[in-house]
Amino acid sequence: MAERELRERIQSTTRELEAVKGELARRYSTVMSTVKPLALVVAGYIGMRMAMWVLGTLLSLLWKYSILFLAMVAFLLLRRGMKGS
């Protein structure tokens, strides 16, 4: 008798857990359908900010050292011209 009651309790607990699992799976899919695009937008924004920072730094350095850069390009072009002769 006690064994039968225990089995029934175990089966009812199992059914309840399966119902909870189904409900949690449904809620998880709802949350993920909202969170996943949001996470991708945030990651894209962070990546864009980093790219803009790197680009700004490079442009700043190019502007700062433009005379040196132009002198280097002129030197390389002259050197290439001398090798061709």
N, C-alpha and C positions, 0 to 999 in steps of 0.2 A: 504494500500500500504506500509506504513512504517512498519507495523507489519510483513508483508511478507518478507521485506528486512532484518529486524532484525532476523527473524527465519532462513533465508538463511545464514546470517553471523554467527549465532550461530552454525548451522549445519556444515558450512565449517570450523569453528574454532575447532569444535569437531572432524571432520575428520583429521585435521592437528595434533591435540593433540594425536589422536590414532596412527597416523603414527609415531610421535615422540616417543610415548611410545613403539611401536614395535622396533624402531631403538635402543632406550636405553636398552631394554631388551636384544637385540642381542649383543650389546657392553658389557653389564654387564656380560653376560654369557662368552664372550670371555676373559674379564679381570679376572673373577673368575677362569676360567680354568687355567690361568697362575699364579695367586696370591695364590690360595689355596695350591698347592704343595710347593710353595716357603715358605709360612708361616709355613707349617708343617716341612720343613727342618730346618728353623730357630729355631722353638720351640724345635726340636730334638737336635740341636746343643747346645742350651742353657741348656737343660736338661742333655746332656752328659757332658758338662763342669762342671755343679754343681755336678753331680755324681762323676766325677773324682776328684774334689776338696774335697768332703767328704771322698772318699776312700783314697786319699793322706793324709788327716788329720788323719784318723783312723790308717793307716799304720805307720805314723810318731809317733803317740802316743804309738802304740804297740811296736815299736822299742825302743822308749825312755824309756818306763816302762816295758821292757821285763823281767828284773830281778824280779820286783815286781809281774808281771803277773805269772811268773814261780813259785815264792814262794807261791802265792795264790793257784795255781793249786796243788802244792805239799801238801799244808796244807789241801786242800779239799779232796785230795785222801787219806791222812793219817787219816783224820777224818772219812771218809767213811770206811776205813779199821778197825778203832777202833770200829765203831758201829757194824760191822759184827762179831766181835769176841765175 
